[in-house]
Each structure stands twice: as C-alpha cells, then as structure tokens.
C-alpha cells in the first residue's frame, strides 16, 4: 500500500478465530512499515461468515426470482484479475472473491 505521508507499507490479514458451527469469524489487520515498526490489530472484524449457499437460499426465500454468483478470475501470475464472470460452480480455494446479484 502507498500513503503520501507514510510511504509504502504492508498489511497482514490474520484469521484469529473461526467457529464452523456458529459461523463466527474474528480477523485482524496489522500494518508493517518500512522502518520495521508494526501496528498490531489496527482493525478487528468480528462477524458471522455466511456461505454462498446460505445467502442464495435466503434471497430466494425473500422473494428474489434469480440469484447469480459472479466469481473473480486470475491472471497468468496467479493474482486476482478483477474480472467477475457468472458461474454455477467455484474452485475449492482457501480464499476467493465473489459477488451476488438478485433479481426481483
């Protein structure tokens, strides 16, 4: 990341807790600076992680007629390419980014 005042710095996403029974997920973001200093737990997220099937089912139950999943692709270097395409299945990766759209 780049900040006009701080220069370049990195961030680390830490998955501190995940409970597969309740879906509770606690994550922290830490910042690492060029001078070797570190800001621990600059941000903490404590939320319920909903799965795509759960969200799709809830949208259908709420009356939406069609729910689409748009999955992000990868470039030749294995980095996210920012392009999202409609899919019926997804790759079993540890991390992925997808969008949902729902039509009335």
Number of C-alpha atoms within 10 A of each C-alpha: 9 9 8 6 6 10 10 12 15 12 15 12 13 13 13 12 12 16 11 9 6 10 13 14 17 17 16 17 16 16 17 15 14 11 7 7 9 15 12 14 15 11 12 16 13 13 12 13 14 12 9 13 9 10 13 19 12 12 19 16 10 10 11 15 11 12 15 15 19 17 20 18 16 12 10 7 7 8 9 14 12 12 11 16 13 14 12 8 8 12 8 7 6 5 6 12 11 15 13 14 13 14 11 10
